[in-house]
Amino acid sequence: MQFESPIGVWKDSTNPKRVIIIRQVNNNKGSDCIVEFREGGNITSFTGTAGATFTFNNFPGKDDQVVAAKMNMFKRTLTFDDGVVWTKY
């Protein structure tokens, strides 16, 4: 599997030690992503789909669920359904 450069790196507004890195997968679909979730020294990888609303499969703490987040490029944020905002840096 080949990856493009990162779409972005976001940190959790409620816990700055939690970071997600989203990379596009080079598979000609253009919307498939691999996501790295970093918290302290732990790294978890899972898949996602990019669009106006990102969807994440098996997001840590929400296993076996699809989690959605709305992207706001102007504010550089991902806002999850539970109201938690992650900021791009």
URGIPE-V946772 format. One record per backbone hydrogen bond with DSSP energy under -0.5 kcal/mol. CO is the residue of the C=O (numbers start at 0). NH is the residue of the N-H. If there is no record, write none. Layout:
BEGIN
[[CO & NH] [CO & NH]]
END
This chain:
BEGIN
[[1 & 25] [4 & 23] [7 & 21] [8 & 88] [9 & 19] [10 & 86] [14 & 11] [14 & 17] [16 & 18] [16 & 39] [17 & 11] [18 & 37] [19 & 9] [20 & 22] [20 & 35] [21 & 6] [21 & 7] [22 & 33] [23 & 3] [24 & 26] [30 & 49] [31 & 24] [32 & 47] [33 & 22] [34 & 36] [34 & 45] [35 & 20] [35 & 37] [36 & 43] [37 & 18] [38 & 41] [41 & 38] [43 & 36] [45 & 34] [46 & 56] [47 & 32] [48 & 54] [51 & 70] [53 & 68] [54 & 48] [55 & 66] [58 & 61] [61 & 64] [64 & 57] [64 & 58] [64 & 66] [66 & 55] [67 & 80] [68 & 53] [69 & 78] [70 & 72] [71 & 75] [71 & 76] [75 & 87] [76 & 71] [77 & 79] [77 & 85] [78 & 69] [79 & 82] [83 & 79] [84 & 12] [85 & 77] [86 & 10]]
END
